[in-house]
Structures are given as structure tokens and as C-alpha cells.
Amino acid sequence: MPHVLLIIPTQTYRATDFITAADALGIELSVASEEELPLVATDRQVRIDCTRPEWSAQVMADHAARMPIDSIVPLDDQGVVMAARAAHLIGLPHNPPDGAAATRNKVMMRRRLAQDEISQPRFTVMESGDSPAGVASQMGLPVVFKPLSRSGGQGVIRVNKATDADRAVRRIRRILASAGENPNQPILVEEFLPGGEVAVEGLLSAGRLEILTVFDKPGAPQGPYFEETILIAPSQLPSMVLAEVEHLTRRAVLALGLKEGPIHAELRIGSDRVSVLEVAARSIGGLCSRSLRFGLMADSWESLILRQALGIEIPSTVRQPAATGVMMLPIPRSGRLVGVEGTDEARQTPGIVDLEITIPVGGRIMALPDGDRYLGFLFAAAARRAHVERALREAFSRLQIIIE
């Protein structure tokens, strides 16, 4: 029976979907996490530290020496570097560790893409002693300030006036400190690119990228914060633009040196060019993958990832034809979640297939740019994508989020 080691960060949404897929495929699992999880037997759990990737990689390699594994699969960004290093130590197919590291550091990624002259925002790096207003003015307003390693839009702030730059950077440094990171680390400063946005999901095998899905983002975020909401597939981009999206994604993956496993890319669609915003060595975040099903057997995205990791034949990578969408429920303001009313009405909206609230009542919630999580996820499907978007927006309008 094949054996996979899953790297499961403490805050991930995705453990259940991967475990369900593994059970359906008859795959044995070990789990590497920062805390004990009631998911697998104790002797199949490995305690790691996401802030110590080299040490954690060695811990996983030691586990593999006791209990041979066939692949390592990271569920989220926090595990991609550890997975690459551990697989290298064990001798399993893997992404080069420096390529995985480049997906976790926005400046490293930008510099690698620049070396291959891949279309992306103009950028510079602001050191702790630099003047934010001066850097912003020199770059040319508006600009976007980004911490190097956070994800989910956390700490990403658009600045339209130089006088607002100092306040934005102070806020980013507070966010970094709260996350346990060095608040004085360099900050990436990018030109703001107006336009639409897409998300690309693909699967790498021995350096060959197969693009499975391109999501459109109706009402793509324009700032000052960049909270994603709706994703809908299939894309309605003109065929020439879609071809450029796929071409740029392939070039970006090649420039980063990625070889194995899922990739998630974000690209901006401007009036005169397509630009790469991000490439991650993992699949789409949150529970968004539940909007994807492949082939006649309606295989999940997680099933395809596990099959690829083990070299098992994938029956089909063709997305099922219905238009599908997901809405990441935004957090309107920070506070304590008292409750979410109207969930039954939202679920009864025509076209809605599921609703999941992922933050428990009584839990602390933080709005962007301070937070990095969503309140939950709405899923819809219909024959036409316009009906999918309408269903998601109508269902969301029926929810009442009570915060104190």
C-alpha cells in the first residue's frame, strides 16, 4: 500500500479533504504537524516546527527511515520548503529547495522572474531605514506594499498618496510582529497594476506543467486591501488572452525551477498586457478546491495531487463541464464572532450547493490586512457562469454576520 507523509500546518482548512481522498485511494498516511492531531495513529505523527525548516526536514527524513514513505505532500505554503528539503534527503521526487523557497519569498520570486524577463509589476525593495514616502514617490504612485512571506492578502496595502506610506508600513510591521516575524525585515514595493485577475491551477510532473483550470475573479480586488471573494470556472477570457495566461504561467514555473506537484498562480489582466503576480508551489487555498471536479468519476483536486505524487495514473484531468464557483466569505471587521444568521436561507438559494462557516462562534476574527483567514466558503454550480455569480452574491446577501 502506498504511503504518503502529509505536512499539515496548524491553521490549515484542508486536512479533511486530503485525508478523505487518501482513504478513497487506499493510501496510508503519516502526518507532520506542529501539534498532535487526532487524524492518524500516534506512531504515524511527526512533530515539526514550521519556523525551522531544515530541522523539520531532518525529522521527517528520520521518520522515513523508520517507516518508509513514497511521497511528501505539503498542504499549504508553510510546508513547501520543508517538503522539498525532506524529499531531497530521502531521495524522492521533489521541487528544488531553492525553487520552493523562491515561492515563499516575494523578492526572490520577483528577481527570478525578472531574470527571465517575465511580465510582472515593476518592484523595488524597501529596507528598514528607508523612507516609505520616498520609496513610493520614486516608484510612482499608486504602489503596493507587501511583506515578503505572508499570504492570503495579509499585510498587502495599496498606497495612493506618499503621505499615507509611513502609516501603511507601520501597520505592516505591526502585523509581522504579531505573526512572530521580524518586523524590521525588508518590504516589497510594487507598482499597482489595474485590471482583472485570474487564478491558475496546474500540476507538474518531472517539470512538465499541465494546466487544469483557470478561474476568473469577478470584481478583482483593487485595494487598498486585497481581499479575494469570488472565483468562477471556466474562464471567459478571450482565447488569445487565455493562451497568454497559460504561456506566462509556464514560463514563470520554469523560471522558478519547480518540477513536481501542484502550482497556484495569480495573474493580472491589464488593458495592454498580462502580468504574473504570484506563483505558489501548492494548490488553491482554503476550501476553494471543492469547486473543482475532474473526469467521469468526479475526482477531487486532492485526489489528483495524491495520484501525481505517487506516480499513479490519473484517469482524467478534464474539469467537469458545469460552471462552478466559490465565494470566500469576507470578514467585515475585526472582533469576536457572535454568530452568523441566515445560513439556512443562503443554502436554499438556487444554485448554491454548499456553505461552510470555518470560524467557530466565539472565535476571534481579524479583517484584512491584519488577518489571513476567511469566515467561510460558499459554493455554487449552474449551467451558466452568470447564474453561478448571481447565486453566490444573492446567498451572501442573506447572511448576517454578527461581530462584537
Secondary structure, DSSP 8 states (H G I E B T S, - for coil): --EEEEE--TT-S-HHHHHHHHHHHT-EEEEEESS--TTS-GGGEEE--TT-HHHHHHHHHHHHHHS--SEEEESSGGGHHHHHHHHHHHT-----HHHHHHHT-HHHHHHHHHHTT-----EEEE-TTS-HHHHHHHH-SSEEEEESS--TTTT-EEESSGGGHHHHHHHHHHHHHHTTS-TTS-EEEEE---SEEEEEEEEEETTEEEEEEEEE-TT---SSB----EEEES----HHHHHHHHHHHHHHHHHHT--SEEEEEEEEE-SS-EEEEEEESS---TTGGGG--BTTTTB-HHHHHHHHHHT---S---B-SSEEEEEEE---SSEEEEEEE-HHHHHTSTTEEEEEE-S-TT-EE--TTT----SEEEEEEESSHHHHHHHHHHHHHT-EEEE-
